Amino acid sequence: MPVAVVHADTPEGHAALATAAREAAHGDGTTLVLVAVDDDGPSGQRELESVRTDVTAALGADGWELRTAVHDGDPVGALVDLVGRSGAERLVVGSRDRNALGKFLLERRLQRLLLEVPVPVLVVKGTGADAE
C-alpha cells in the first residue's frame, strides 16, 4: 500500500519527504504518494509544477506520484479527503521544533490532520528548523 506525504518546500517538508521515501522503499511494491492542495488559479498551477520539479530532482522520476486537490478555504479538509482517496496506509508530515506556545498557536493544522486522517500519521521534525 502507498505511503502518503504532505509536500511543503520547507526544511520540515524536505525531512518528511526523505522519511516517506525511505518508508516506501522498505515496503514490497509500496509507492510514495505526494499530496498537495492549493488555491485554484495560475499561482496554484505554478506551485504544483514546482513540486514536480523539486521531487523529481530529489527522488528521480519513478516510484512516486503526485495527487492534488484544490481547496475552497479548508486546505486541511482537502488533504484529509485526498489522503483517504489515495489508499495510503500511513501519512508522513513535517513539523517544526517549537516551544509550547508556538505549538499551540501554529500547529492547529497538524492537530487536525492527526485527528481527522483515517490512517496512522508519522510526524517528522525538520532539520535546521528554528524553535520559536
Residue frames as qw, qx, qy, qz and C-alpha x, y, z in Angstrom:
[[0.000, 0.889, 0.458, 0.000, 0.00, 0.00, 0.00],
 [0.372, 0.669, -0.030, 0.643, 1.19, 3.54, -0.65],
 [0.435, -0.481, -0.342, 0.680, 2.84, 5.88, 1.83],
 [0.161, 0.872, 0.300, 0.353, 1.49, 9.44, 1.56],
 [0.484, -0.281, -0.183, 0.808, 3.47, 12.56, 2.36],
 [0.103, 0.943, 0.288, -0.135, 2.32, 16.16, 2.61],
 [0.634, 0.309, 0.090, 0.703, 4.58, 18.25, 0.40],
 [0.140, -0.979, -0.089, 0.122, 5.97, 21.58, 1.60],
 [0.637, 0.546, -0.171, 0.516, 9.02, 23.43, 0.31],
 [0.373, -0.823, 0.276, -0.329, 10.41, 23.88, 3.82],
 [0.095, 0.469, -0.851, 0.215, 13.09, 22.08, 5.89],
 [0.555, -0.028, 0.682, -0.475, 10.25, 20.20, 7.60],
 [0.804, 0.439, 0.049, -0.398, 8.71, 19.26, 4.27],
 [0.507, 0.591, -0.627, -0.043, 12.04, 18.02, 2.93],
 [0.169, -0.325, 0.865, -0.342, 12.59, 15.91, 6.07],
 [0.711, 0.177, 0.484, -0.479, 9.10, 14.42, 5.68],
 [0.739, 0.554, -0.245, -0.296, 9.73, 13.66, 2.01],
 [0.275, 0.531, -0.795, 0.100, 13.04, 11.91, 2.75],
 [0.372, -0.148, 0.809, -0.430, 11.45, 9.86, 5.54],
 [0.767, 0.332, 0.280, -0.472, 8.44, 8.91, 3.43],
 [0.617, 0.584, -0.486, -0.203, 10.72, 7.89, 0.55],
 [0.049, 0.387, -0.893, 0.226, 12.65, 5.59, 2.91],
 [0.566, 0.063, 0.642, -0.514, 9.39, 4.17, 4.27],
 [0.780, 0.472, -0.007, -0.411, 8.13, 3.47, 0.75],
 [0.427, 0.587, -0.684, -0.076, 11.46, 1.93, -0.30],
 [0.188, -0.274, 0.889, -0.315, 11.24, -0.62, 2.54],
 [0.698, 0.221, 0.470, -0.492, 7.79, -1.83, 1.50],
 [0.389, 0.035, 0.834, 0.390, 7.30, -4.51, -1.13],
 [0.153, 0.498, 0.667, 0.532, 5.75, -2.74, -4.09],
 [0.150, -0.778, -0.432, 0.432, 4.95, 0.31, -1.97],
 [0.364, 0.573, 0.240, 0.694, 4.65, 3.59, -3.79],
 [0.226, -0.345, -0.309, 0.857, 5.10, 7.10, -2.49],
 [0.084, 0.739, 0.562, 0.363, 2.14, 9.42, -2.94],
 [0.189, -0.066, -0.190, 0.961, 2.71, 13.15, -2.55],
 [0.023, -0.757, -0.650, -0.065, -0.43, 15.00, -1.56],
 [0.217, -0.117, -0.032, 0.969, -0.71, 18.73, -2.14],
 [0.106, 0.788, 0.606, -0.002, -3.58, 21.18, -2.01],
 [0.257, -0.115, 0.087, 0.956, -3.66, 24.71, -3.30],
 [0.334, 0.600, 0.267, -0.676, -5.91, 27.56, -4.25],
 [0.647, 0.548, 0.493, 0.196, -7.36, 27.50, -7.73],
 [0.205, 0.961, -0.049, -0.179, -5.66, 29.68, -10.30],
 [0.662, 0.655, -0.305, 0.199, -2.36, 30.22, -12.13],
 [0.107, -0.697, 0.614, -0.353, -0.23, 30.53, -8.99],
 [0.811, -0.213, 0.474, -0.269, -1.51, 27.14, -7.82],
 [0.912, 0.409, 0.027, 0.036, -0.53, 25.54, -11.13],
 [0.361, 0.754, -0.458, 0.303, 2.96, 27.10, -10.96],
 [0.436, -0.565, 0.603, -0.355, 3.39, 25.76, -7.44],
 [0.927, 0.011, 0.341, -0.155, 2.37, 22.24, -8.47],
 [0.761, 0.595, -0.189, 0.174, 4.85, 22.32, -11.35],
 [0.015, 0.740, -0.558, 0.376, 7.49, 23.42, -8.84],
 [0.758, -0.326, 0.488, -0.285, 6.54, 20.43, -6.64],
 [0.949, 0.300, 0.097, 0.009, 7.02, 18.04, -9.56],
 [0.503, 0.729, -0.354, 0.301, 10.38, 19.58, -10.41],
 [0.269, -0.673, 0.565, -0.395, 11.64, 19.52, -6.80],
 [0.841, -0.195, 0.450, -0.228, 10.55, 15.95, -6.14],
 [0.886, 0.455, -0.042, 0.083, 11.92, 14.68, -9.45],
 [0.289, 0.753, -0.479, 0.347, 15.27, 16.28, -8.58],
 [0.426, -0.537, 0.603, -0.407, 15.24, 14.66, -5.14],
 [0.731, -0.080, 0.636, -0.235, 13.83, 11.20, -5.94],
 [0.139, -0.085, 0.832, 0.530, 14.02, 10.73, -9.70],
 [0.445, 0.039, -0.316, -0.837, 11.06, 10.29, -12.00],
 [0.643, -0.125, -0.703, -0.276, 9.88, 6.84, -10.88],
 [0.436, -0.172, -0.792, 0.393, 8.37, 5.34, -7.75],
 [0.002, -0.400, -0.485, 0.778, 6.13, 8.23, -6.75],
 [0.075, 0.586, 0.615, 0.522, 3.01, 10.04, -7.85],
 [0.001, 0.048, 0.251, -0.967, 1.54, 13.45, -7.14],
 [0.106, -0.624, -0.755, -0.173, -2.11, 13.76, -6.18],
 [0.082, 0.034, -0.133, 0.987, -3.56, 17.21, -5.89],
 [0.062, -0.709, -0.702, -0.023, -6.76, 18.92, -4.89],
 [0.043, 0.439, 0.028, 0.897, -7.96, 22.49, -4.95],
 [0.210, -0.427, -0.732, 0.488, -9.33, 23.66, -1.63],
 [0.080, -0.691, -0.399, -0.597, -12.15, 26.10, -1.13],
 [0.287, -0.729, 0.195, -0.590, -10.97, 27.63, 2.14],
 [0.800, -0.462, 0.327, -0.198, -10.29, 24.40, 4.04],
 [0.442, 0.602, -0.662, -0.068, -6.88, 23.04, 2.99],
 [0.242, -0.293, 0.876, -0.297, -6.77, 20.52, 5.85],
 [0.729, 0.251, 0.464, -0.437, -10.16, 19.10, 4.89],
 [0.697, 0.615, -0.271, -0.250, -8.98, 18.78, 1.30],
 [0.158, 0.544, -0.817, 0.108, -5.81, 16.98, 2.49],
 [0.508, -0.092, 0.760, -0.395, -7.83, 14.58, 4.65],
 [0.796, 0.435, 0.202, -0.370, -10.02, 13.72, 1.67],
 [0.525, 0.682, -0.494, -0.123, -7.02, 13.35, -0.63],
 [0.088, -0.429, 0.875, -0.206, -5.20, 11.01, 1.78],
 [0.657, 0.096, 0.617, -0.422, -8.38, 8.95, 2.21],
 [0.783, 0.553, 0.039, -0.284, -8.75, 8.56, -1.55],
 [0.239, 0.718, -0.646, -0.099, -5.05, 7.75, -2.07],
 [0.952, -0.041, -0.292, -0.076, -5.28, 4.31, -0.47],
 [0.257, 0.599, -0.605, 0.457, -2.26, 5.15, 1.69],
 [0.744, -0.333, -0.565, 0.130, -1.52, 3.00, 4.72],
 [0.487, -0.611, -0.255, 0.570, 0.14, 5.90, 6.54],
 [0.240, 0.919, 0.110, 0.294, 0.81, 9.63, 6.20],
 [0.647, -0.207, -0.142, 0.720, 4.14, 11.39, 6.82],
 [0.053, 0.944, 0.175, 0.275, 4.16, 15.10, 7.71],
 [0.527, 0.212, -0.322, 0.757, 6.86, 17.51, 8.80],
 [0.381, -0.874, -0.295, -0.055, 6.73, 19.71, 11.88],
 [0.261, 0.689, -0.344, 0.582, 8.93, 22.49, 13.20],
 [0.559, -0.261, -0.603, 0.506, 10.52, 22.26, 16.61],
 [0.141, -0.662, -0.097, -0.730, 8.60, 24.87, 18.60],
 [0.019, -0.106, 0.690, -0.716, 8.11, 25.90, 22.18],
 [0.103, 0.397, 0.875, -0.256, 4.79, 25.14, 23.88],
 [0.267, 0.645, 0.242, -0.674, 3.08, 28.40, 22.88],
 [0.220, 0.450, -0.583, -0.640, 4.25, 28.04, 19.28],
 [0.018, -0.084, -0.985, -0.149, 2.88, 24.51, 19.15],
 [0.183, 0.538, 0.697, -0.436, -0.47, 25.69, 20.48],
 [0.262, 0.701, 0.058, -0.661, -0.78, 28.63, 18.09],
 [0.296, 0.604, -0.518, -0.528, 0.83, 27.32, 14.94],
 [0.001, 0.162, -0.975, -0.155, 0.25, 23.58, 14.84],
 [0.593, 0.230, 0.433, -0.639, -3.55, 23.58, 14.59],
 [0.690, 0.433, -0.383, -0.435, -3.40, 22.23, 11.04],
 [0.310, 0.314, -0.891, 0.104, -1.20, 19.38, 12.21],
 [0.311, 0.007, 0.757, -0.574, -3.58, 18.66, 15.09],
 [0.707, 0.335, 0.100, -0.614, -6.50, 18.46, 12.66],
 [0.591, 0.421, -0.649, -0.226, -4.58, 16.09, 10.42],
 [0.060, 0.226, -0.916, 0.326, -3.74, 13.87, 13.39],
 [0.430, 0.158, 0.636, -0.621, -7.39, 13.73, 14.41],
 [0.660, 0.467, 0.130, -0.574, -9.08, 13.50, 11.01],
 [0.411, 0.481, -0.707, -0.317, -6.82, 11.48, 8.70],
 [0.921, -0.129, 0.021, -0.366, -8.08, 7.87, 8.57],
 [0.886, 0.199, -0.328, 0.261, -4.56, 6.32, 8.69],
 [0.679, -0.556, -0.089, 0.470, -1.63, 6.44, 11.13],
 [0.269, 0.936, -0.073, 0.215, 0.42, 9.66, 10.93],
 [0.776, -0.180, -0.089, 0.597, 4.20, 9.85, 11.29],
 [0.005, 0.999, 0.011, 0.037, 5.35, 13.35, 12.32],
 [0.791, 0.111, -0.042, 0.600, 8.96, 14.18, 11.40],
 [0.243, -0.868, -0.019, 0.433, 10.88, 17.11, 12.87],
 [0.592, 0.781, -0.047, 0.194, 12.60, 19.21, 10.26],
 [0.746, -0.186, -0.054, 0.637, 16.34, 19.55, 10.34],
 [0.330, 0.109, 0.060, 0.936, 17.58, 23.04, 10.89],
 [0.222, -0.735, -0.460, -0.447, 14.18, 24.40, 11.90],
 [0.114, 0.312, -0.424, 0.843, 14.38, 27.18, 14.43],
 [0.257, -0.534, -0.760, 0.266, 12.39, 26.95, 17.62],
 [0.049, -0.577, -0.166, -0.798, 10.13, 29.91, 18.23]]
